[in-house]
């Protein structure tokens, strides 16, 4: 064991050194081949946005722009200080583009006032009417007119929040904007992205993010004077948030009254005009640039936004060039890893490298440099389980069959409808002892929870477990999953978490080497999980209390999957009423949870029905052979 550890440490040291050498080499190459300039670009209302521009020194050619607009800083600042990488991947640096990085309005060195997910203004009447679309338009217009040796074409790209700014460039796009790639774009912060899922507050994410991101900026700032990240006094995030108590204590103990967006959230607990205005998808009409929407099936932050952005463009722009890429990636994993594996699951190939070489780079080359047409399908999807890329003419695929997985008595799960006339599971949930979202101890929310082993949860008495017999053949699920739960509770509100899980056979070999002592036999791989706050079961705008003891149907969509359950594996469904501290605790009473006190969090008894008249089930799309 000692010799293995020594060998592993040596290998790790070499990899770290190699990585550092590669960054230094890239930095040297960029400095040698690019000239950096910094400009304050004027917007139509007079506000100036700080912009760093890297221009190829080779002056015999004309180059397109690659624009990235970000709230996360364009550092390093200073024309003599260079980034260590440029563009979406290293392929772009060697090819040659004019790379443009811009601090968005009100962030870092840009002027103006920042607004989170700034609402789109469809009908601008004067120069004072601005949004992220107009700021992008004005930036491109200035670049085309003021930066020499450009070829009159622009590409825009970005991941997460910069993905939102990419999406925002699409309506009424500047004529020179030819290619846009929203990657894991922020899209709807109440329904499914980042900070809410179906009305449930994603507590761990929003607390840590806004602790620094939401701090007011009294003057232009650089990374040297940025707010320090939260240093938790308790290194177990489950215990930290449980001891924190009700949501009221966030302001009392940590935020004060200075975090504007946290105050906005508390003031808008339901899906009102405030939230609707921050959903860009209704405005994605008249799209003219080619679009490449990119995301990961194991993205803990913006999986919803990726799928909804592609869907909206597709439905509202039938003739638009709109392609989708979905891989087995965590948030930004297609740009930040080789994509060979995630968590404990190996994909057998460098999925990110393949995507960069075969899809992303050819896409921008085609539309910005008139290269040969990229061989990109409508939907380029990596199927986990079988570990293969598939090309589809539509997403979700057309060659599918809707099937229903019925919850059965005695923890069974089957495509056959249950025949019993009286059948349910009954159990108690306690918001003061919520079900954790992941096994072990984490200081902050991990990205691996999206794919991790769920055996820890299946052992709890407040988690219901249903599974099929071992499969006699492979079953591939592609597209959305629809949950239909028939339930009752003694409370007046509740959360329902549905998890779709791939259970490995008991004879599955452990990985070699196995430094973590993993036991893969019986491994319960999370394929997809999603939460629904029951008071929003009929409307996100108008919450409605549950009637204690009354049988109620909770229907909701679970984000798309692309996974093969192999022969010999089992399909499992777990149902629970908390997912902590990923999601905030539901008091199990109908109320404004932002106003809840410690005594409001109460136990409730739940029933999940699975009989011939009250069939709890999941509808899935099975890919035909």
Beta strands, then each sheet from edge to edge (+ up, - down):
strand 1: 34-42
strand 2: 48-56
strand 3: 63-70
strand 4: 98-103
strand 5: 150-159
strand 6: 177-183
strand 7: 196-197
strand 8: 200-201
strand 9: 290-296
strand 10: 322-327
strand 11: 341-342
strand 12: 345-346
strand 13: 379-383
strand 14: 388-392
strand 15: 400-407
strand 16: 413-414
strand 17: 424-429
strand 18: 464-467
strand 19: 475-489
strand 20: 495-503
strand 21: 524-533
strand 22: 552-565
strand 23: 570-576
strand 24: 604-609
strand 25: 617-623
sheet 1: 1+ 2- 4+ 3+ 5+ 6+ 9+ 10+ 13+ 14-
sheet 2: 7+ 8-
sheet 3: 11+ 12-
sheet 4: 16+ 15- 25+ 19- 22+
sheet 5: 16+ 15- 25+ 19- 24+ 17-
sheet 6: 18+ 23- 20+ 21-
end
